[in-house]
Amino acid sequence: MTTLPPQQPTSPATPVPVDPYPNKALAVLLTTIVGVVTQWLSTGHFSLGQEGATAIVGAVATLLVWAVSNFKRRGF
């Protein structure tokens, strides 16, 4: 008869923080696109003065939201 040694209790794995709203960056991106298209349609032309500036700021905001969300998810 083979006897097995008693098993050592295993410590539970540290839970990884889960972002309850993982689509924040997607929401910022879609809001930016809708804002740029609305401005473009209301002015009739695309210019860096208004629509381009909104697109650039929206892209930066999207990247920042994504970076902060992933930064928090990694638990730093």
N, C-alpha and C positions, 0 to 999 in steps of 0.2 A: 504494500500500500504506500502510495506516495503522499507525503504531507507537504502542503504548501506553506511557505512562511507567511506570517500575518502581513497583510497589506498596510502600507503606510498611508495615512490620510493625505489626500492631495489637496493642496490649497486651490481655491477657485481662481480661475483666470481673471485678471483685472479687466473689467468691462471697458470697452472702447466707447467714449461718449458718442451718442448718435444725435445728429442734428434733427430736431423734430420738423424742421421746415427745410428740406434739402433743395428745394427749387427756388431759393431766394435769388440766386444769380440769374436763373432763367426768367424770373419775374422782372428783374431790372432790365435784362436784355430786351424782352418783349415790350416793356413800357417805353424804352428808348426808341425802339423801331417804330412803334405807333406814334410817338411824339415827332420823330423826324419826318415820317410820311405825312402826318397832319400838317406840319409846317411847310413841307414841300408842296403839298396840294393847295394850301391856302395862298402861297406866294406865286406859284406857277413856275418856279425855277429853283434849282438847287445851287446854293452858294455856300462858301465857307463862312460867310458872315453870320448866318443864323442856323441853318440846318446842319452845316458841317460842324459848328461848335457844339451843338446839341449831340451830334453823333459821337464826337470825340469824348465829351464829358460822360456820356452814357457808357461808352466802351471802358473808360477808366473806372467808372463806378461798378460796372459788371465785374471787372477783374478784381477790384478791391473786395467786393462782397464774396466772390468765389474764394479769394485768398484767406479772408478772415474766417469764413465758414470751414475751410479745410484746416486752417491753423487751429481752430477750436476743436475740431474733430480728432486731431492727432493728440490732443491732450497736453500741449505745451503750455 
